[in-house]
Structure formats: structure tokens, C-alpha cells
């Protein structure tokens, strides 16, 4: 089951990465290829040299979904 990826601008993607605290440059590049460039997860994982499953889980997390079951994650209380 594949979820639709909503394309982001480069600026919005940078904000998303900062919000989630991603540190791996390779994973950030793979996610950028998916979210900004519209690449498939498979092509992005190969191009950036990251594990496909790890990329898939990271994308789900960035989308606000559980990386394992795909259900929406509860929102954290702000404040």
C-alpha cells in the first residue's frame, strides 16, 4: 500500500526537516528527492544510497503517519 506524496517547495521541505530533527545528510537528500523532486521512494533510495525501508519509514514519519502501521500519529501538545 503506497500513500500519495504531496510535493513541497524547497523552503517548506527545509522547515519539515528542521521540525523533525533529521540529521543524516543522505536521508535528507533521499527525502528531498521524494518530496521536492517527485522521485519514487525506490529511485530516491538508490540515488542517495540509503536503505529503502528506512526511507519509507522516514517519509511516513514526515507525513505525520506511524512508520510501522501507517495510522495518523497523535498531535503533540503545543505550548
JOFENKA-V202255 format. One line per field, one symbol per residue. phi: phi as a letter, one per 30 degrees, with the letter a starting at -180 (. if undefined). psi: psi as a letter, one per 20 degrees, with the letter a starting at -180 (. if undefined). burial: 1 if it has 9 or more other ideal C-beta (glycine too) atoms within 8 Angstrom, else 0. A space follows every 10 residues. Layout:
# JOFENKA-V202255
phi->???
psi->???
burial->???
This chain:
# JOFENKA-V202255
phi->.ccdcddbde dddeddddec idcddddddd ddeddcdidd eddddddcic dedddedddd dddicddcci dedddddck
psi->ppqpppqqrh ghgggggggi kphohghggg hghghgijqq gghhhghikr pghggggggg ghikqpigij qpqqpqpq.
burial->0000100100 0010011000 0100011111 1111110010 1011101101 0101111111 1100110000 000000000
